[in-house]
Amino acid sequence: MILAARIGILAFCLTVLPSVFAGMPSAQAQESESVPGMAPPTGLPVPRFVSLRSAEVNVRTGPGTRYPVEWVFVKRDIPVEITAEFDTWRRIRDWEGTEGWVHQSMLSGKRAIMVLGDIRTLRRSAGESAGGLAKVEPGVAGKLLHCQTNWCEVNVRTGPGTRYPVEWVFVKRDIPVEITAEFDTWRRIRDWEGTEGWVHQSMLSGKRAIMVLGDIRTLRRSAGDSAGGLAKVEPGVAGKLLHCQTNWCEVNVGGYRGWLQKSEFWGVYPAETLE
């Protein structure tokens, strides 16, 4: 099973993909699928964008628990598109076009966004000529507040205090950062890409976390290359850091507890041990 860091849609220009109604798992399900001119079970339009309510969402091959889990989302508050409805189940499509079924309780009507493509410039207002505030990396997700035509808005501070402008915004929780300086109640932090900025201490937790880097990694049952694999973990997936030995650390990613080499993630120093 692949634990995927699946994210969604904020590339400053939001495009609603056309719905594709195909591949229903049963005749009964097909009868309940929305068609032009017929209202879906909720009465809401299909397709439509929603977000993931939970940090662990099983995506199944069909609308029910009798269908096998095809993959697991391990991040919350990321956008997906509902493309069909059947009873209390929703067929969703992610930003890569992959589809599967989830229970409606795993979805929220709150809108979310994600940066796609290249590094984007966060601008002070809508328009190519507007001044830049910060650079935003692909894979950053956040809340969708409002849009003007083809433009939408995203938001770490350049100095220790509210008088300093916001330079960018972390829109995920439980991800690792490194404190590189302190001033009063403010902390200068550095992320896994080396970008630094100031945040208030109340925004930080002493709990340790990791960010998987590089290639798809194998989460192993014990410390060692010969240990059996538990799951595949994609780059960009965050998890909890439990403890570390010399070269290996035990982590929890999406509820799966296993071992990764220190070189496979960011969030621990090479010589650091953690009991």
VEXLUM-764038 format. One line per field, with one value per residue: residue number from 1; residue in three letters; x, y, z of N, C-alpha, C in turn. Coordinates in steps of 0.001 Angstrom, whole numbers. Layout:
num: (NUM; ...)
residu: (ALA; ...)
n_u: (X; ...)
n_v: (Y; ...)
n_w: (Z; ...)
ca_u: (X; ...)
ca_v: (Y; ...)
ca_w: (Z; ...)
c_u: (X; ...)
c_v: (Y; ...)
c_w: (Z; ...)
% end
This chain:
num: (1; 2; 3; 4; 5; 6; 7; 8; 9; 10; 11; 12; 13; 14; 15; 16; 17; 18; 19; 20; 21; 22; 23; 24; 25; 26; 27; 28; 29; 30; 31; 32; 33; 34; 35; 36; 37; 38; 39; 40; 41; 42; 43; 44; 45; 46; 47; 48; 49; 50; 51; 52; 53; 54; 55; 56; 57; 58; 59; 60; 61; 62; 63; 64; 65; 66; 67; 68; 69; 70; 71; 72; 73; 74; 75; 76; 77; 78; 79; 80; 81; 82; 83; 84; 85; 86; 87; 88; 89; 90; 91; 92; 93; 94; 95; 96; 97; 98; 99; 100; 101; 102; 103; 104; 105; 106; 107; 108; 109; 110; 111; 112; 113; 114; 115; 116; 117; 118; 119; 120; 121; 122; 123; 124; 125; 126; 127; 128; 129; 130; 131; 132; 133; 134; 135; 136; 137; 138; 139; 140; 141; 142; 143; 144; 145; 146; 147; 148; 149; 150; 151; 152; 153; 154; 155; 156; 157; 158; 159; 160; 161; 162; 163; 164; 165; 166; 167; 168; 169; 170; 171; 172; 173; 174; 175; 176; 177; 178; 179; 180; 181; 182; 183; 184; 185; 186; 187; 188; 189; 190; 191; 192; 193; 194; 195; 196; 197; 198; 199; 200; 201; 202; 203; 204; 205; 206; 207; 208; 209; 210; 211; 212; 213; 214; 215; 216; 217; 218; 219; 220; 221; 222; 223; 224; 225; 226; 227; 228; 229; 230; 231; 232; 233; 234; 235; 236; 237; 238; 239; 240; 241; 242; 243; 244; 245; 246; 247; 248; 249; 250; 251; 252; 253; 254; 255; 256; 257; 258; 259; 260; 261; 262; 263; 264; 265; 266; 267; 268; 269; 270; 271; 272; 273; 274; 275)
residu: (MET; ILE; LEU; ALA; ALA; ARG; ILE; GLY; ILE; LEU; ALA; PHE; CYS; LEU; THR; VAL; LEU; PRO; SER; VAL; PHE; ALA; GLY; MET; PRO; SER; ALA; GLN; ALA; GLN; GLU; SER; GLU; SER; VAL; PRO; GLY; MET; ALA; PRO; PRO; THR; GLY; LEU; PRO; VAL; PRO; ARG; PHE; VAL; SER; LEU; ARG; SER; ALA; GLU; VAL; ASN; VAL; ARG; THR; GLY; PRO; GLY; THR; ARG; TYR; PRO; VAL; GLU; TRP; VAL; PHE; VAL; LYS; ARG; ASP; ILE; PRO; VAL; GLU; ILE; THR; ALA; GLU; PHE; ASP; THR; TRP; ARG; ARG; ILE; ARG; ASP; TRP; GLU; GLY; THR; GLU; GLY; TRP; VAL; HIS; GLN; SER; MET; LEU; SER; GLY; LYS; ARG; ALA; ILE; MET; VAL; LEU; GLY; ASP; ILE; ARG; THR; LEU; ARG; ARG; SER; ALA; GLY; GLU; SER; ALA; GLY; GLY; LEU; ALA; LYS; VAL; GLU; PRO; GLY; VAL; ALA; GLY; LYS; LEU; LEU; HIS; CYS; GLN; THR; ASN; TRP; CYS; GLU; VAL; ASN; VAL; ARG; THR; GLY; PRO; GLY; THR; ARG; TYR; PRO; VAL; GLU; TRP; VAL; PHE; VAL; LYS; ARG; ASP; ILE; PRO; VAL; GLU; ILE; THR; ALA; GLU; PHE; ASP; THR; TRP; ARG; ARG; ILE; ARG; ASP; TRP; GLU; GLY; THR; GLU; GLY; TRP; VAL; HIS; GLN; SER; MET; LEU; SER; GLY; LYS; ARG; ALA; ILE; MET; VAL; LEU; GLY; ASP; ILE; ARG; THR; LEU; ARG; ARG; SER; ALA; GLY; ASP; SER; ALA; GLY; GLY; LEU; ALA; LYS; VAL; GLU; PRO; GLY; VAL; ALA; GLY; LYS; LEU; LEU; HIS; CYS; GLN; THR; ASN; TRP; CYS; GLU; VAL; ASN; VAL; GLY; GLY; TYR; ARG; GLY; TRP; LEU; GLN; LYS; SER; GLU; PHE; TRP; GLY; VAL; TYR; PRO; ALA; GLU; THR; LEU; GLU)
n_u: (843; 573; 1410; 264; 1170; -1127; -2321; -3807; -5147; -4060; -2967; -2921; -4536; -7592; -9035; -11905; -12276; -13758; -16442; -16189; -18038; -17733; -17038; -18511; -19002; -21148; -24447; -26506; -25211; -24628; -27113; -27621; -25849; -25005; -26473; -26729; -29218; -30411; -30760; -28175; -27874; -27482; -28407; -26599; -24296; -22629; -19769; -17973; -15845; -14316; -12863; -10476; -11421; -10146; -6925; -6255; -7454; -9179; -9219; -11346; -12095; -14728; -18137; -18408; -17678; -17082; -15554; -12135; -9426; -7710; -5759; -4277; -4994; -2921; -2974; -4766; -7227; -6832; -7521; -10061; -12034; -15430; -16872; -18937; -21854; -23109; -25439; -24156; -21626; -18844; -17449; -14235; -11850; -8400; -5751; -4110; -5728; -6514; -8954; -11311; -13315; -14751; -16028; -18683; -18348; -15683; -15157; -15158; -17036; -15548; -13422; -10308; -6887; -4051; -678; 485; 2701; 5298; 7553; 5756; 4907; 3838; 1620; 920; -1531; -4222; -2974; -514; 1326; 1447; 3235; 5636; 5302; 6302; 7870; 6244; 6208; 5636; 3183; 2374; -328; -3490; -6075; -8896; -9974; -11205; -11757; -10704; -11676; -9268; -7483; -6177; -5471; -2570; -679; 4977; 6794; 9002; 10453; 10912; 8072; 4781; 4837; 6390; 6216; 4135; 5714; 5468; 3186; 2835; 792; 170; -91; 1876; 4395; 7957; 10195; 13177; 14513; 16398; 17109; 16319; 14138; 12819; 9470; 9501; 10513; 13028; 12720; 13685; 12939; 12671; 13691; 15492; 14569; 14014; 12322; 10343; 8334; 5681; 6192; 4024; 2999; 4454; 5405; 6822; 6827; 8238; 8724; 8758; 9822; 9438; 11880; 13282; 13231; 10502; 10020; 10713; 8902; 9937; 9714; 11498; 14707; 16910; 18201; 17418; 15043; 11546; 9141; 6645; 5097; 4945; 6225; 5630; 7631; 7412; 5487; 4519; 5310; 5243; 8020; 9408; 11539; 15164; 17935; 21365; 21622; 19020; 15530; 12509; 9284; 6013; 3733; 874; -506; 822; 3378; 6795; 10182; 12629; 15568; 17850; 18786; 16713; 14768; 13859; 14455; 15864; 19067; 22227; 23907; 22253; 20467; 17441; 15419)
n_v: (-1187; 2196; 5059; 8042; 11397; 13212; 15973; 19137; 22054; 25064; 27048; 29682; 30046; 28698; 25764; 24057; 20728; 18773; 16529; 12993; 10345; 7190; 3629; 2510; 408; -1376; -2304; -1236; 871; 2405; 3320; 5235; 7189; 10551; 12190; 14301; 16742; 15391; 15461; 14879; 12619; 14366; 16723; 18623; 20115; 18043; 17600; 18696; 20640; 19644; 19088; 17027; 15706; 14227; 13061; 10584; 8799; 6253; 5111; 3533; 884; 794; 1818; 1187; -689; -3261; -3237; -3286; -1412; 916; 2920; 5191; 8345; 10518; 13032; 15827; 18318; 18811; 19417; 17734; 16391; 15767; 13357; 11604; 10210; 7861; 6642; 6919; 7338; 8710; 9274; 10315; 12533; 13158; 15662; 14569; 13161; 10657; 8357; 7261; 5733; 7169; 7435; 9689; 10982; 11478; 13737; 17301; 20285; 22561; 24579; 23924; 24425; 23969; 24397; 24046; 22839; 25032; 26965; 29520; 33040; 34819; 37355; 40853; 41756; 40959; 40248; 40328; 42387; 43192; 43691; 41344; 39163; 36774; 33603; 30671; 27239; 24329; 21905; 22930; 23200; 24663; 26759; 27770; 30952; 33182; 34136; 36115; 36442; 34915; 34645; 33777; 33817; 33281; 32768; 33049; 34996; 37836; 38898; 39144; 39702; 41226; 43498; 43038; 42106; 39458; 36805; 34278; 31467; 28639; 25953; 23534; 21344; 19783; 19336; 19116; 21624; 23593; 25321; 28183; 30564; 32773; 35268; 37051; 36196; 35044; 32916; 32044; 30045; 27209; 25465; 22223; 22785; 24756; 27350; 30285; 31978; 34004; 32982; 33003; 31677; 30237; 28930; 26674; 23289; 21010; 18418; 15912; 15649; 14336; 14683; 13055; 12606; 12847; 9867; 7450; 5782; 2836; 1804; 66; -3015; -3319; -2018; -1980; -2942; -5393; -5944; -6672; -5003; -2555; -565; 1652; 4903; 8101; 10911; 14024; 13313; 13675; 12712; 11270; 11416; 8919; 7447; 7199; 5295; 4646; 4890; 4593; 5370; 5105; 5667; 7099; 6989; 8097; 6367; 4008; 2246; 2127; 1706; 3994; 4937; 7486; 9048; 9136; 10943; 14240; 16041; 15206; 15160; 13956; 12631; 12368; 10811; 9423; 8725)
n_w: (0; -807; 905; 287; -347; -1047; -2732; -3682; -5264; -5923; -7891; -8324; -10459; -10702; -11864; -12698; -13148; -15774; -15086; -15030; -15607; -15092; -14998; -12848; -9997; -9783; -11021; -9513; -8198; -10422; -11209; -9345; -9852; -10725; -13459; -16379; -15810; -13748; -10283; -7861; -4973; -2727; -3650; -4312; -6651; -9054; -10909; -7879; -5742; -2685; 600; 2422; 5487; 7471; 8713; 7866; 5352; 3898; 617; -1539; -3924; -4636; -3726; -684; 2339; 1726; -500; -1560; 5; -1868; -1828; 635; 1860; 3693; 4748; 5938; 5052; 2317; -1137; -2999; -5674; -5996; -7993; -8349; -6692; -4345; -2283; 925; 59; -1773; -4890; -5527; -7045; -7378; -7634; -9543; -11149; -10308; -9200; -6692; -4070; -1151; 2226; 2999; 5451; 5690; 4323; 3895; 3502; 3398; 1482; -122; -1189; -3408; -4414; -7697; -10323; -11158; -8979; -7482; -7547; -4835; -4742; -4005; -4740; -7031; -10144; -12737; -12657; -10053; -6971; -5619; -2822; -1737; -2507; -3495; -3016; -5102; -4095; -1691; 449; 1395; 2883; 1005; 577; -851; -4265; -7063; -10193; -11954; -9919; -6689; -3100; -996; 2330; 6824; 8864; 8284; 10327; 13982; 15176; 15059; 13544; 11402; 7968; 6695; 5169; 4033; 4261; 6316; 5613; 6671; 9431; 12076; 10870; 10429; 11674; 12116; 14825; 14619; 15793; 18560; 19850; 22351; 22496; 20050; 17352; 15108; 12338; 10315; 7367; 5681; 3206; 3568; 3810; 5733; 8460; 10759; 13502; 15951; 19248; 20217; 18086; 17735; 18522; 20904; 20144; 18092; 14576; 11186; 7752; 4804; 2314; -1032; -2871; -3264; -248; 1746; 4428; 7156; 9110; 11195; 12328; 9743; 6548; 5608; 6791; 6737; 4643; 5499; 4323; 1476; 1257; 154; -1064; 697; 2494; 5844; 9240; 12594; 14785; 16648; 18108; 17919; 16691; 15894; 12948; 12180; 12543; 14422; 13270; 12912; 10456; 9171; 10884; 10568; 11978; 11875; 10571; 9351; 7529; 8655; 6596; 4836; 5450; 6694; 9714; 11890; 13450; 12113; 14028; 16148; 18818; 20009; 22627)
ca_u: (0; 1344; 908; 516; 972; -1944; -2681; -4723; -5326; -3935; -1933; -3359; -5635; -8314; -9807; -12750; -12170; -15041; -16697; -16171; -18823; -17441; -16447; -19242; -18732; -22311; -25576; -27237; -24471; -24726; -28422; -27632; -24863; -25604; -26458; -27250; -30643; -30896; -30071; -27534; -28539; -27426; -28932; -25488; -23792; -21555; -18692; -17732; -14645; -14411; -11549; -10418; -11645; -9302; -5527; -6122; -8681; -9104; -9864; -11718; -12390; -16163; -18840; -18774; -16538; -16761; -14574; -10797; -8755; -6747; -4666; -4653; -4537; -2406; -2995; -6094; -7374; -6355; -8691; -10418; -13236; -16452; -17303; -20151; -22401; -23955; -25789; -23289; -20274; -18526; -16270; -13435; -10708; -7365; -5138; -3446; -6755; -6800; -10276; -11670; -14503; -14575; -17283; -18934; -17900; -14276; -15064; -15648; -17406; -14571; -12602; -8861; -6101; -2679; 161; 916; 3619; 6570; 7511; 4878; 5089; 2696; 1585; 188; -2901; -4452; -2425; 898; 2165; 1458; 4502; 5729; 5481; 7087; 7832; 5475; 6654; 4601; 2883; 1844; -1795; -4035; -7509; -9352; -10816; -12015; -11032; -11098; -11450; -8350; -6466; -6503; -4485; -1988; 61; 5927; 7145; 10396; 11110; 10267; 7031; 3666; 5085; 7063; 5227; 4064; 6458; 4750; 2360; 2737; -618; 58; 357; 2659; 5541; 9150; 11007; 14346; 14692; 17774; 17357; 15224; 14063; 11613; 8546; 9551; 11512; 13357; 12687; 14151; 12249; 13478; 14294; 16448; 13924; 13905; 11416; 10030; 6979; 5493; 6447; 2760; 2713; 5366; 5244; 8034; 6719; 9112; 8091; 9672; 9335; 10098; 12539; 13898; 12416; 9563; 10780; 10076; 8761; 10293; 9214; 12554; 15838; 17813; 17797; 16853; 13749; 10391; 8496; 5264; 4388; 5721; 5911; 6049; 8238; 6454; 4613; 5029; 4959; 5754; 9313; 9234; 12880; 16221; 19200; 22477; 21285; 17615; 14557; 11158; 8368; 4613; 3249; -500; -923; 1703; 4584; 7896; 11524; 13261; 16928; 17924; 19033; 15501; 13823; 14392; 13849; 16739; 20485; 22873; 24465; 21269; 19696; 16221; 14834)
ca_v: (0; 3426; 6184; 9098; 12783; 13695; 17353; 19595; 23018; 26513; 27532; 31034; 29974; 27492; 25225; 22933; 19706; 18186; 15253; 11819; 9337; 5908; 2614; 2238; -959; -2243; -1699; -430; 2119; 3179; 3952; 6374; 8175; 11741; 12367; 15632; 16927; 14648; 15915; 13822; 12374; 15508; 17914; 19513; 19852; 17087; 17544; 19840; 20517; 19575; 18803; 15860; 16076; 13418; 12876; 9240; 8516; 5088; 5263; 2178; 681; 914; 2541; 365; -1280; -4569; -3022; -3150; -112; 1022; 3703; 5947; 9723; 10702; 14447; 16414; 19669; 18934; 19427; 16664; 16710; 14727; 13117; 10790; 9939; 6681; 6511; 7773; 7235; 9689; 9021; 11535; 12585; 14046; 16578; 13795; 12484; 9342; 8327; 6190; 5985; 7429; 7715; 11125; 11533; 11825; 14936; 18555; 21262; 23649; 24528; 23920; 24699; 23486; 24939; 23075; 23307; 25628; 27899; 30635; 34285; 35304; 38788; 41700; 41867; 40150; 40841; 40021; 43554; 43447; 43355; 40019; 39035; 35586; 32494; 29555; 26003; 23342; 20948; 23614; 23212; 25613; 27034; 28678; 31964; 33736; 34299; 37167; 35976; 33786; 34773; 33492; 34371; 32436; 33645; 33040; 36396; 38145; 39342; 38689; 40592; 41413; 44646; 42557; 41551; 38017; 36472; 33133; 30790; 27182; 25583; 22168; 21191; 18580; 19157; 19497; 22810; 23715; 26656; 28645; 31754; 33137; 36649; 37208; 35070; 34711; 31923; 31944; 28629; 26817; 24251; 21187; 23316; 25790; 28656; 30730; 33055; 34108; 32640; 33101; 30398; 29526; 28166; 25540; 22215; 20244; 17087; 15772; 15181; 14087; 14883; 12119; 13313; 12041; 8907; 6673; 5044; 1656; 1791; -1315; -3531; -3131; -1255; -2783; -3037; -6708; -6070; -6648; -3721; -2350; 299; 2599; 6261; 9046; 12171; 15038; 12823; 13969; 11716; 11480; 10810; 8250; 7416; 6956; 4646; 5280; 5265; 4332; 5953; 4591; 6752; 6756; 7711; 7743; 5248; 2865; 2415; 1365; 2271; 4607; 5429; 8931; 9700; 9089; 11976; 15432; 16265; 14679; 15370; 12677; 11956; 12455; 9653; 9854; 7614)
ca_w: (0; -868; 1679; -670; 38; -2142; -2465; -4695; -6323; -5784; -8758; -8607; -11411; -10346; -12969; -12333; -14164; -16128; -14425; -15883; -14923; -15728; -14150; -11620; -9606; -9835; -11701; -8538; -8016; -11640; -11236; -8433; -10254; -11287; -14905; -16689; -15615; -12583; -9074; -7090; -3686; -1819; -4287; -4625; -7994; -9298; -9917; -7010; -4931; -1233; 1176; 3302; 6888; 8353; 8316; 7297; 4606; 3014; -687; -1941; -5338; -4833; -2658; 461; 3034; 1134; -1559; -960; 48; -2961; -1260; 1833; 2043; 5054; 5089; 5957; 4508; 945; -2013; -3930; -6431; -6028; -9368; -8339; -5378; -4186; -879; 1760; -501; -2796; -5718; -5569; -7958; -6849; -8592; -10589; -11917; -9748; -8596; -5780; -3258; 283; 2920; 3060; 6729; 5549; 3494; 4444; 2493; 3378; 277; 84; -2378; -3446; -5483; -8699; -11352; -10763; -7858; -7829; -6823; -4072; -5044; -3070; -5240; -8221; -11358; -12999; -12361; -8609; -6323; -5023; -1377; -1411; -3446; -2946; -3650; -5440; -3040; -516; 484; 2338; 2814; -35; 1207; -1925; -5529; -7986; -11557; -12040; -8874; -5296; -2176; 63; 3345; 7840; 8985; 8000; 11546; 15220; 15651; 14128; 12673; 10194; 7034; 6471; 3958; 3476; 5260; 6382; 5636; 7169; 10806; 12398; 9988; 11183; 11400; 12990; 15396; 14397; 16615; 19453; 20310; 23157; 22280; 18619; 16971; 13682; 11977; 8983; 6937; 5046; 1982; 3945; 3905; 7118; 8799; 12175; 13936; 17399; 19910; 20426; 16879; 17669; 19508; 21176; 19556; 16934; 13346; 10079; 6395; 3895; 1213; -2089; -3595; -2459; 764; 2331; 5887; 7497; 10387; 12196; 11803; 8926; 5146; 5323; 7473; 5858; 4440; 5934; 3383; 696; 1684; -875; -633; 1077; 3560; 7187; 10240; 13945; 15115; 17932; 18691; 16934; 16990; 15190; 11579; 11915; 13465; 14361; 12971; 12684; 9281; 8874; 11712; 10330; 12792; 11304; 10640; 8185; 7737; 8848; 5309; 4025; 5860; 7351; 11019; 12939; 13128; 11807; 15209; 17232; 19252; 20661; 23377)
c_u: (878; 659; 1230; 265; 156; -2470; -3464; -4658; -5155; -2834; -2330; -4430; -6345; -9150; -10608; -12714; -13543; -15219; -16694; -16890; -18628; -16949; -17179; -19140; -19936; -23436; -26348; -26547; -24629; -26051; -28456; -26639; -25532; -25456; -27019; -28762; -31208; -30090; -29419; -28219; -28533; -28120; -27864; -24931; -22677; -21054; -18655; -16483; -15000; -12996; -11633; -10505; -10650; -7884; -5256; -7445; -8436; -9865; -10084; -12056; -13873; -16822; -19324; -17553; -16192; -15747; -13198; -10288; -7670; -5533; -5194; -4114; -4073; -2195; -4431; -6058; -6714; -7549; -8835; -11718; -14203; -16953; -18543; -20575; -23215; -24199; -24907; -21848; -20093; -17302; -15520; -12293; -9686; -6740; -4396; -4450; -7112; -8126; -10451; -12823; -14145; -15945; -17445; -18439; -16433; -14065; -15668; -16008; -16465; -13655; -11116; -8169; -4732; -1934; 608; 1935; 4917; 6436; 6723; 5210; 3783; 2682; 689; -1272; -3019; -3917; -948; 1819; 2236; 2772; 4470; 5955; 6422; 7011; 7129; 5815; 5480; 4411; 2404; 326; -2271; -5521; -7797; -10331; -11762; -11132; -11582; -10708; -10531; -7329; -7027; -5290; -3919; -1103; 1296; 6508; 8631; 11155; 10310; 9239; 5950; 3873; 5806; 6041; 5277; 4741; 5888; 3977; 2534; 1257; -794; 526; 1181; 3730; 6779; 9748; 12134; 14431; 16153; 18110; 16119; 15306; 12747; 10707; 8526; 10704; 11762; 13456; 13202; 13429; 13206; 14132; 15277; 15867; 13710; 12904; 11081; 8573; 6897; 5633; 5172; 2383; 3553; 5088; 6569; 7984; 7535; 8358; 9157; 8998; 10126; 10636; 13029; 12910; 11335; 10358; 9986; 10076; 8919; 9836; 10222; 13711; 16788; 17288; 17130; 15487; 12611; 9741; 7059; 4462; 5403; 5269; 6479; 6759; 7167; 5472; 5269; 4561; 5549; 7086; 9212; 10553; 13881; 17365; 20292; 22068; 19802; 16732; 13208; 10197; 6949; 4110; 1835; -1015; -109; 3031; 5684; 9182; 11972; 14700; 16911; 18092; 17785; 14484; 14563; 13692; 14665; 18180; 21189; 23351; 23473; 20640; 18510; 15580; 13326)
c_v: (1236; 4482; 7432; 10466; 13440; 15078; 17895; 20885; 24467; 26936; 28909; 31093; 28665; 27045; 24051; 21936; 19181; 16861; 14142; 10718; 8011; 4943; 2396; 767; -1886; -1527; -796; 900; 3000; 3911; 5201; 7439; 9349; 11760; 13738; 15706; 16187; 15064; 14738; 13669; 13564; 16735; 18924; 19165; 18821; 17339; 18803; 19573; 20514; 19362; 17591; 16308; 15409; 13325; 11465; 8868; 7328; 5368; 3873; 2108; 811; 1528; 1638; -276; -2667; -4450; -2776; -1710; -90; 1861; 4490; 7369; 9887; 12181; 14927; 17785; 19831; 18777; 18171; 17084; 15532; 14578; 12230; 10548; 8658; 6465; 7444; 7761; 8233; 9238; 10334; 11395; 13554; 14859; 15864; 13028; 11099; 9376; 7131; 6642; 6176; 7671; 9217; 11773; 11950; 13120; 16136; 19492; 22452; 23494; 24637; 24121; 24060; 24087; 23815; 23704; 23820; 26413; 29132; 31865; 34677; 36830; 39555; 41886; 41057; 40869; 40559; 41176; 43874; 42989; 41993; 40070; 37901; 34611; 31319; 28293; 25116; 22346; 21588; 23648; 24212; 25803; 28008; 29667; 32604; 33939; 35486; 36726; 34767; 33761; 34434; 33813; 33347; 33213; 32991; 34454; 36630; 38586; 38954; 39685; 40781; 42623; 44254; 41919; 40032; 37706; 35249; 32468; 29285; 26833; 24107; 22167; 19920; 18293; 19687; 20816; 22851; 25147; 27055; 29908; 32027; 34621; 36826; 35993; 34618; 33764; 31991; 30468; 28423; 25537; 23327; 21647; 24435; 27178; 29023; 31867; 32995; 33753; 32809; 31723; 29582; 28675; 26902; 24546; 21494; 18832; 17020; 15185; 14971; 14460; 13957; 12885; 12326; 11155; 8311; 5769; 3846; 1776; 346; -1680; -3369; -2408; -2182; -2933; -4358; -6910; -5970; -5275; -3707; -1570; 1103; 4009; 7245; 10259; 13212; 14605; 13109; 12885; 12078; 10765; 10234; 8114; 6979; 6163; 5343; 5781; 5149; 4999; 5262; 5766; 6210; 7628; 7233; 6562; 3987; 3118; 1520; 2170; 2829; 4969; 6944; 9674; 9799; 10174; 13142; 15602; 15717; 14930; 14025; 11909; 11902; 11103; 10165; 8653; 7790)
c_w: (0; -24; 902; -71; -1062; -1795; -3646; -5416; -5898; -6726; -9215; -9679; -11151; -11527; -12482; -13457; -14522; -15435; -15443; -15147; -15628; -14687; -12858; -11275; -9659; -10548; -10757; -8308; -9242; -11713; -10367; -8820; -10934; -12797; -15198; -16534; -14425; -11361; -8375; -5748; -2741; -2383; -4630; -5997; -8007; -10715; -9047; -6185; -3447; -700; 2094; 4754; 7828; 7812; 7813; 6654; 3683; 1726; -1262; -3425; -5649; -3621; -1535; 1083; 2511; 3; -931; -978; -1012; -2579; -74; 1717; 3484; 5374; 5044; 5281; 3147; 5; -2850; -4609; -6382; -7463; -9445; -6902; -5422; -2709; -53; 1273; -1638; -3594; -5864; -6564; -7383; -7974; -9718; -11449; -11418; -9001; -7667; -4904; -1785; 903; 3074; 4357; 6696; 4769; 4210; 3292; 2432; 2170; 620; -1256; -2283; -4622; -6407; -9641; -10798; -9464; -8301; -7001; -6140; -4191; -4075; -3478; -6511; -9456; -11510; -12618; -10872; -7999; -5663; -3525; -1020; -2573; -2775; -3729; -4040; -4301; -1764; -609; 1509; 2162; 1673; 583; 195; -3146; -6296; -9394; -11547; -10908; -7505; -4418; -1193; 1036; 3983; 7896; 8797; 9239; 12774; 15744; 14609; 13218; 11390; 9267; 6976; 5147; 3261; 4593; 5159; 6479; 5947; 8606; 10931; 11348; 10710; 10715; 12424; 13503; 15271; 15187; 17463; 19791; 21038; 22950; 20821; 18330; 15450; 13338; 10559; 8600; 6207; 3745; 2269; 4053; 5369; 7262; 10271; 12447; 15443; 18024; 20119; 19222; 16754; 18785; 19687; 20631; 18264; 15746; 12279; 8761; 5470; 2688; 159; -2810; -2693; -1525; 1267; 3844; 6339; 8904; 11523; 11522; 11042; 7517; 4820; 5987; 6468; 5780; 4935; 4907; 2583; 1063; 673; -283; -329; 2132; 4907; 8150; 11590; 14117; 16519; 18676; 17628; 17533; 16180; 13808; 11254; 12963; 13293; 14213; 12874; 11546; 8977; 9661; 11513; 11039; 12250; 11331; 9290; 8529; 7880; 7526; 4435; 4393; 6496; 8680; 12164; 12496; 12956; 13033; 16371; 17532; 20051; 21325; 23519)
% end
